Amino acid sequence: MRTLRTPEERFARLPGFDLPPHYADVPDPDGGTLRMAWVEDGPAGGPAVLLLHGEPSWSYLYRTMIPVLAGAGLRAIAPDLIGFGRSDKPAAPADHSYARHVEWVRALAFDVLDLRAVTLVGQDWGGLIGLRLAAEHLDRFAGLIASNTGLPTGDRDMPEVWWKFRRAVEKAPELDVARLVQSGCRTPFTPEVHAAYDAPFPDETFKVAPRAMPTLVPTRPDDPATEANRAAWATLTASDVPFLCAFSDGDPITAAMEPVLRAAMPGAAGRAHPTITGAGHFVQEDAGPQLADAVVRFVTSLRVGPTQQ
């Protein structure tokens, strides 16, 4: 597998994001390894929170949430998905699949970090990956938080706004990653923030993952990921693992998923599910501290013990 690695100097002086990166190797399907990056903050023995970003962002998206979580005594861990952020970037579209991304996160979270009693925070692809991972390893999770995300099986069509996004990504001669993130936010970017979202991608050859990910969302019942996602639905809807929806009030892509998840997940029953106001699809960018407060309240209510190192 041919991979690219973004030069470290691209990440110098990021506004509001000075946490040192950590790196570990995870297996690639060809018998080699890929370097995967993450940042973390908070007490090492505190309840672990796994913050999974989506497409086409990276862990920078969580920069205003991590200090709130760490300040509340939680261990906040924000990986960069393979192909994004500081993580290695497989150079061919065929290198990416839904199952591979689930496995790469699993390898980091469990084989490298040995997280236990962890709470998932998944937004966009972070939820698609994280909810699959949770269903396949429920014993590792204390709670699940879904924010502007879902677990599609292809049995229902995606909204037209999503299809427009996919077509735009597929057809763009040059993919403006920061502009895509900005289009999913209500808060205007400063030039520095715009540059931070562009930082992982020095040129078009580095953007294979952002281009590939929309094509990996199951959109038909015979999609390669459909069977595994149906199995994940069956597992999660039969489990009482605590489940929180924390969707924004301004996301046309995933809004319809919130009532579905709230009704289907036994662990969502009887909970006060917050609506994050004034935010678009990338709720962490528009209202990170507000979402972080909801995460703290949820994790605190679980009364989980310290993670194992």
C-alpha positions, -999 to +999 in steps of 0.1 A: +000+000+000+015+033-010+010+060+015+016+097+019+025+115+052+018+152+056+050+171+067+049+181+103+056+217+096+021+220+080+007+217+116+029+244+132+011+272+151-024+260+147-048+284+164-061+271+197-046+236+191-013+232+207-017+197+221+013+175+212+005+146+188+009+110+197+016+083+171+012+045+168+013+020+141-018+001+131-019-028+105-027-022+069-044-050+049-012-058+030+008-068+060+025-035+066+016-007+090+001+028+089+010+056+113-021+068+131-021+101+151-041+113+181-042+140+207-054+137+242-057+157+274-071+151+309-061+128+337-048+094+325-070+076+350-102+096+342-132+083+323-121+080+287-140+097+259-132+088+223-138+118+200-142+106+164-143+132+137-159+129+103-153+138+066-134+159+056-123+173+090-097+160+115-091+162+153-087+199+151-125+200+150-125+191+187-101+218+199-127+238+219-142+207+234-111+190+247-102+216+273-138+214+287-137+176+290-102+176+305-111+203+329-140+181+341-116+152+349-122+132+317-096+117+295-103+132+261-088+112+231-092+126+196-077+104+168-072+114+132-088+089+110-065+072+085-063+096+055-069+127+076-051+150+099-016+138+109-024+102+101-009+084+071-028+088+039-033+057+016-028+069-019-054+049-038-092+051-035-094+012-033-073+014-002-103+028+017-134+008+028-159+012+056-146-020+072-110-009+071-117+024+088-136+006+115-106-018+120-081+010+120-099+028+148-104-005+167-067-012+165-058+022+179-085+023+206-081-012+219-048-027+208-027+004+213-046+024+240-065-005+256-095+017+263-122+003+285-154+018+299-150+044+271-177+068+260-180+074+222-186+108+208-192+103+171-201+130+145-205+124+108-183+095+098-171+094+134-206+080+142-207+057+112-174+042+124-179+045+161-214+030+163-202+000+142-172-003+165-194-001+196-218-028+183-189-051+176-172-045+210-200-035+234-180-047+264-155-019+259-181+010+260-197+027+289-219+050+268-225+062+233-232+098+221-244+104+186-241+139+172-252+147+136-246+112+124-263+078+118-257+042+109-270+038+073-277+005+058-288+016+023-324+006+029-334+042+029-322+068+004-299+096+016-313+132+015-308+151-016-285+176+001-261+147+008-262+136-028-253+171-039-224+170-015-212+136-028-215+148-065-196+179-057-168+160-040-166+135-069-166+161-097-144+188-082-111+191-102-096+205-070-111+197-037-113+227-013-114+208+020-116+239+042-145+253+021-164+220+025-160+222+063-170+259+062-202+250+042-213+228+071-208+255+097-227+286+107-196+303+122-174+321+096-138+309+096-109+332+102-080+328+077-061+309+103-089+284+109-094+279+072-057+272+069-059+247+097-085+226+079-064+227+048-032+218+067-034+180+063-036+182+025-007+199+008-020+190-027-046+169-045-026+136-041-032+138-003-070+141-007-079+105-016-097+098+017-119+130+016-128+120-020-134+084-012-154+086+020-187+098+005-186+068-019-183+044+011-216+054+027-241+026+022-267+039-003-283+006-015-294-026+003-266-046-013-238-023-004-206-041+009-212-025+044-249-031+046-248-065+063-224-054+090-244-022+097-276-042+099-259-065+124-248-034+143-284-021+144-296-055+158-269-055+185-274-019+196-312-020+196-310-051+219-286-035+243-292-011+272-259+007+268-266+043+277-272+063+245-274+101+241-284+121+210-268+155+209-278+168+175-276+204+164-306+225+154-292+232+119-281+201+100-302+192+070-281+161+064-287+141+096-316+157+113-340+129+104-318+104+122-322+118+157-358+107+163-350+073+148-320+068+171-339+080+202-368+057+195-347+026+185-320+026+212-331+012+246-304+031+263-318+064+250-351+060+268-359+084+296-330+106+289-330+144+283-314+146+248-300+181+243-304+201+211-272+220+204-284+254+193-269+277+167-249+250+150-247+234+116-235+200+106-200+205+122-215+211+156-181+210+173-169+240+153-201+261+159-208+251+195-180+230+208-182+241+245-220+235+245-216+200+231-187+194+256-210+204+285-235+178+274-208+152+271-196+159+307-231+157+321-237+124+303-204+108+313-207+120+349-242+104+351-227+070+341-204+070+372-178+050+353-145+040+369-110+048+356-098+034+324-072+007+323-038+017+311 
